[in-house]
Amino acid sequence: MTADELDPLIHVPTRLKIVVTLAELPDGDAVSFTRLQDMLGLTPGNLIIQLRKLEEAGYLASEKTRSGSAQKTTVALTRTGRAALGAYTRALRNLLGGLDEDGWAAEPDSSRVAF
Amino acid sequence: MMDHAPGFAAADDGGTFDPRQAAALLDQSAAQARRAFTPGTPALFAFRAVLVLVVFGGCWLSVRGQHPYAGPTGAVLPVAFALVAVNVGWSAWAIRRAGAGVSGPHQRARLTWISAMGVVLIVAYAFSGPLFHGRAGNPLWGLYQASAPMLVVGLVGAVTASFARDRSAAGAFLLIVVVAVAAGFAGPAGAWLVMGIGLCAVCLVVAADAASRRHRGVVGS
């Protein structure tokens, strides 16, 4: 296996951070654009560009909702995106000589109902 | 992506990105996101360990010389109320911080579960009122106050966390049940001590678990 086989869409620092951050949410949950921007420390323009690329590939889904005059955008990782990150993690592990485990955790910590 | 050396990817936002850096960034980002989205912090659980030790231990100190048993009295009550108020405020802040901007079915389920457990806790302790009013006997009155509310909370928590397939939480609530049952054998006064030490140990185990989860890697470990 070579590094060229790593998913080029994810193998970019900014997009890797976005996908990994969204993967920590349980399947079906979404985060607001502003919270994501705050967590990643990106400019709105940069974040929009990267999100668009991931959305075009079907890795994430965004939804715009309007309450009153304010518009809110939420972003969530799709099953395709989660599977792609799992494959990317496995490939990275193989490349670095680590154990080939199950890839991305199926149940992120934030899916825990209690705390 | 076309003009880079094998093993490296040109990053869209500048610089190159080799697999080892990618693995480090992946682990770091996952840990940061986990910390941000998870309300339960090791510090909060450690505080709860201190809280139960001080409150239940204080109650034990105030009741151990009572004949007949009359229940906790004196300075321990305002201290207990103050510590519980701090715990409630800290917990509410942590839940709000972790859930800011997050929406979806799991988030709603978590908030519903937290609210339901809060109601269970309040109702379980409020039932002391009717027992007191009905002049329940000393053994029943003493054992109920010290251990029954946490027994109820432990049982409800274990069952609901199991349904939600949250094994860590289910395990922690089962430990609370075990502590509460064990406390029942220690008598009205001794139950407070057993509860204090037992619940403190459970909180410390949960704090250690929370700390290990925060630093768990995705690629390397």
Interface residues (C-beta under 8 A of the other chain):
Chain A: T2 A3 D4 L6 P8 H11 V12 P13 T14 R15 L16 K17 V20 T21 A23 E24 L25 P26 G28 D29 A30 V31 S32 T34 R35 L36 M39 N46 Q50 T74 A76 T89 L92 R93 L95 L96 G98 W104 A105 E107 P108 D109 S110 S111 R112 V113 A114 F115
Chain B: M1 P6 G7 F8 A9 A11 D12 D13 G15 F17 D18 P19 R20 A22 A23 L25 L26 S29 A30 Q32 A33 R34 A36 F37 T38 P39 G40 A94 I95 A98 A100 G101 V102 S103 G104 P105 H106 Q107 A109 R110 W113 I114 M117 G157 T160 A161 A164 R165 D166 S168 A169 A172 F173 R213 V218 V219 G220
